[in-house]
Amino acid sequence: MQHDPALLRILRQPGVRKGRRPWLSLLATLLELGQGRAELVRHSEHSWASATFAGTKHCVELAFTGAEALEAAESLIAALPDHEFDLPGQLVADACLISIEQAMLPQPRMVLKIEVLLLEDG
């Protein structure tokens, strides 16, 4: 299985993507960019602040297994830099691919490590 259906059901519930939990919206968006082929491996969140801004830095690892999943991973890689995130109450200051791990045996697999800096809007 390439994704966690229970997690996707939770993330798609009305009201879940709103409010004070921007990581839920962020994960849902990244999983959607993964075209339903991504498996959430890890997510971490750390507070971040500068002299003028406050927010959170998120590190997300997504695994893609199988030939079709690799195509979805490549699409996510291409879309990430220019993607317009819609995260209520948050601005995406930076979204970048930090690393790619790839193996071909026993089956094609790619693990993407993505870092996203969210700033509180308002």
Residue frames as qw, qx, qy, qz and C-alpha x, y, z in Angstrom:
[[0.000, 0.889, 0.457, 0.000, 0.00, 0.00, 0.00],
 [0.473, 0.398, 0.017, 0.786, 1.38, 3.40, -0.98],
 [0.134, -0.461, 0.145, -0.865, -0.54, 5.63, 1.43],
 [0.045, -0.177, -0.837, 0.516, -2.32, 5.48, 4.75],
 [0.186, -0.508, -0.618, -0.570, -6.07, 5.61, 3.97],
 [0.425, -0.690, -0.536, 0.239, -6.96, 6.31, 7.60],
 [0.342, -0.409, -0.034, 0.845, -4.67, 9.35, 7.67],
 [0.037, 0.156, 0.485, 0.860, -6.10, 10.63, 4.40],
 [0.291, -0.635, -0.672, -0.248, -9.66, 10.26, 5.74],
 [0.416, -0.655, -0.355, 0.521, -8.73, 12.27, 8.84],
 [0.284, -0.265, 0.182, 0.903, -7.01, 14.96, 6.79],
 [0.052, -0.272, -0.597, -0.753, -10.00, 15.30, 4.46],
 [0.188, -0.635, -0.723, 0.199, -12.60, 15.77, 7.20],
 [0.037, 0.818, 0.214, 0.532, -14.30, 19.19, 7.17],
 [0.403, -0.889, 0.064, -0.207, -12.62, 21.61, 9.52],
 [0.879, -0.305, 0.084, 0.358, -9.47, 19.54, 10.06],
 [0.626, 0.300, 0.138, 0.707, -7.45, 21.65, 7.66],
 [0.054, -0.803, -0.065, -0.590, -8.48, 24.85, 9.38],
 [0.669, -0.736, -0.083, -0.060, -7.54, 26.25, 12.73],
 [0.261, -0.862, 0.434, -0.027, -4.36, 26.05, 14.73],
 [0.784, -0.214, 0.560, 0.164, -2.87, 22.88, 13.26],
 [0.422, 0.742, -0.311, -0.417, -1.04, 23.93, 10.11],
 [0.171, -0.394, 0.885, 0.181, 0.93, 20.67, 9.94],
 [0.566, 0.312, 0.746, -0.158, -2.26, 18.77, 9.06],
 [0.522, 0.795, 0.106, -0.290, -2.90, 21.03, 6.09],
 [0.072, 0.739, -0.617, -0.261, 0.73, 20.84, 5.07],
 [0.369, -0.167, 0.912, 0.065, 0.80, 17.04, 5.17],
 [0.596, 0.523, 0.570, -0.216, -2.48, 16.80, 3.28],
 [0.400, 0.845, -0.159, -0.318, -1.14, 19.10, 0.57],
 [0.040, -0.595, 0.775, 0.206, 2.13, 17.18, 0.22],
 [0.482, 0.071, 0.872, -0.048, 0.26, 13.85, 0.07],
 [0.580, 0.695, 0.326, -0.272, -2.00, 15.30, -2.63],
 [0.252, 0.806, -0.451, -0.289, 1.07, 16.44, -4.58],
 [0.233, -0.350, 0.904, 0.080, 2.26, 12.83, -4.25],
 [0.571, 0.128, -0.495, -0.642, -0.86, 11.77, -6.19],
 [0.877, -0.235, 0.112, -0.403, -1.88, 9.20, -3.59],
 [0.881, 0.269, -0.357, 0.157, 1.35, 7.26, -4.12],
 [0.174, 0.589, -0.542, 0.574, 3.31, 8.66, -1.18],
 [0.736, -0.444, -0.495, 0.125, 3.80, 6.96, 2.15],
 [0.200, -0.876, 0.220, -0.379, 4.44, 9.29, 5.08],
 [0.751, 0.094, -0.528, 0.385, 7.65, 8.10, 6.72],
 [0.474, -0.375, -0.411, 0.683, 8.33, 10.93, 9.14],
 [0.025, 0.820, 0.202, 0.535, 7.24, 14.42, 10.10],
 [0.507, -0.389, -0.397, 0.659, 8.90, 16.75, 12.57],
 [0.015, 0.872, 0.249, 0.422, 8.04, 20.31, 13.52],
 [0.542, -0.263, -0.300, 0.739, 10.16, 22.91, 15.28],
 [0.018, -0.935, -0.258, 0.243, 9.34, 26.46, 16.32],
 [0.569, 0.226, 0.189, 0.767, 11.10, 29.11, 14.30],
 [0.064, -0.943, -0.275, 0.174, 11.41, 32.86, 14.83],
 [0.516, 0.319, 0.020, 0.795, 13.33, 35.86, 13.58],
 [0.118, -0.167, -0.296, 0.933, 13.26, 39.47, 14.72],
 [0.366, 0.136, -0.090, -0.916, 10.10, 40.10, 12.71],
 [0.722, 0.024, -0.466, -0.511, 8.46, 36.72, 12.02],
 [0.454, -0.255, 0.788, -0.329, 7.36, 33.63, 13.92],
 [0.796, 0.231, -0.307, -0.468, 6.42, 30.24, 12.59],
 [0.823, -0.258, 0.503, -0.051, 7.40, 26.62, 12.33],
 [0.275, 0.548, -0.716, -0.334, 9.88, 24.60, 10.31],
 [0.900, 0.032, 0.314, -0.300, 8.65, 21.22, 9.10],
 [0.056, 0.452, -0.845, -0.280, 10.69, 18.29, 7.86],
 [0.847, 0.177, 0.258, -0.429, 8.67, 15.68, 5.98],
 [0.100, -0.341, 0.879, 0.318, 9.91, 12.40, 4.53],
 [0.799, 0.306, 0.138, -0.499, 7.79, 10.70, 1.89],
 [0.359, -0.246, 0.858, 0.271, 8.51, 7.28, 0.37],
 [0.702, 0.442, -0.130, -0.543, 7.41, 6.23, -3.10],
 [0.443, -0.244, 0.856, 0.108, 7.61, 2.53, -4.00],
 [0.614, 0.432, 0.656, 0.076, 7.03, 1.12, -7.48],
 [0.389, 0.174, 0.443, 0.789, 7.41, 2.48, -11.01],
 [0.059, -0.752, -0.481, -0.448, 4.16, 4.48, -11.00],
 [0.486, -0.812, -0.218, 0.241, 4.99, 5.91, -7.60],
 [0.553, -0.261, 0.193, 0.767, 8.38, 7.10, -8.88],
 [0.182, 0.488, 0.460, 0.719, 6.58, 9.04, -11.60],
 [0.331, -0.852, -0.370, -0.165, 4.44, 10.68, -8.90],
 [0.616, -0.583, -0.032, 0.529, 7.60, 11.50, -6.92],
 [0.441, 0.069, 0.328, 0.832, 9.15, 13.15, -9.96],
 [0.047, -0.707, -0.461, -0.535, 5.97, 15.19, -10.47],
 [0.500, -0.816, -0.249, 0.147, 6.10, 16.33, -6.83],
 [0.603, -0.317, 0.128, 0.721, 9.76, 17.31, -7.22],
 [0.269, 0.334, 0.415, 0.803, 8.91, 19.40, -10.29],
 [0.217, -0.752, -0.458, -0.421, 5.84, 21.04, -8.70],
 [0.581, -0.569, -0.405, 0.418, 7.21, 21.81, -5.23],
 [0.387, -0.131, -0.035, 0.912, 9.24, 24.98, -5.93],
 [0.119, -0.148, -0.269, -0.944, 6.32, 26.82, -7.58],
 [0.294, -0.481, -0.820, -0.100, 3.38, 25.28, -5.73],
 [0.238, -0.449, 0.074, -0.858, 0.88, 27.76, -4.27],
 [0.271, -0.209, -0.874, 0.346, 0.13, 26.34, -0.83],
 [0.402, -0.535, -0.214, -0.711, -3.28, 27.18, 0.65],
 [0.511, -0.220, -0.716, 0.422, -2.72, 26.86, 4.39],
 [0.274, -0.843, -0.320, -0.336, -5.16, 28.89, 6.50],
 [0.475, -0.878, 0.058, 0.012, -3.36, 31.42, 8.69],
 [0.704, -0.398, 0.388, 0.443, 0.06, 30.48, 7.30],
 [0.465, 0.818, -0.267, -0.209, 2.43, 31.74, 4.64],
 [0.939, -0.010, 0.156, 0.308, 4.92, 29.36, 3.08],
 [0.091, -0.903, 0.307, 0.285, 8.24, 31.21, 3.19],
 [0.172, 0.562, -0.775, -0.233, 10.23, 28.32, 1.76],
 [0.921, 0.027, 0.326, -0.214, 9.55, 24.81, 0.50],
 [0.339, 0.686, -0.619, -0.178, 12.51, 22.85, -0.73],
 [0.980, 0.034, -0.195, -0.004, 13.72, 19.36, -1.41],
 [0.386, -0.790, 0.475, -0.025, 16.58, 18.56, 0.99],
 [0.178, -0.408, 0.877, 0.181, 17.53, 15.07, -0.18],
 [0.850, 0.222, -0.197, -0.435, 16.56, 12.16, -2.40],
 [0.376, -0.345, 0.860, 0.005, 17.38, 8.54, -1.64],
 [0.772, 0.345, -0.203, -0.493, 16.79, 6.11, -4.45],
 [0.388, -0.270, 0.880, 0.054, 17.11, 2.33, -4.80],
 [0.569, 0.256, -0.488, -0.611, 16.12, 0.06, -7.67],
 [0.624, -0.022, -0.778, -0.060, 16.20, -3.31, -5.91],
 [0.339, 0.162, 0.921, 0.101, 14.27, -5.22, -4.71],
 [0.266, 0.733, 0.587, 0.217, 11.84, -2.73, -6.27],
 [0.257, 0.493, 0.050, 0.830, 12.09, 0.91, -7.35],
 [0.427, -0.752, -0.448, 0.227, 11.90, 3.18, -4.29],
 [0.287, 0.494, -0.074, 0.817, 12.50, 6.88, -3.72],
 [0.412, -0.681, -0.487, 0.360, 12.48, 8.73, -0.40],
 [0.205, 0.670, 0.085, 0.709, 12.13, 12.50, -0.51],
 [0.406, -0.500, -0.451, 0.618, 13.07, 14.72, 2.41],
 [0.094, 0.698, 0.325, 0.631, 11.24, 18.04, 2.18],
 [0.303, -0.342, -0.440, 0.773, 11.66, 21.09, 4.41],
 [0.024, -0.710, -0.459, -0.534, 8.96, 23.73, 4.66],
 [0.207, -0.130, -0.407, 0.880, 9.10, 27.00, 6.60],
 [0.146, -0.717, -0.612, -0.299, 5.66, 28.27, 7.63],
 [0.128, 0.082, -0.287, 0.946, 5.16, 31.80, 8.94],
 [0.037, 0.594, 0.716, -0.366, 2.15, 32.87, 10.95],
 [0.104, 0.439, 0.417, 0.789, -0.02, 35.18, 8.85],
 [0.333, -0.761, -0.334, -0.445, -1.30, 38.04, 10.92]]
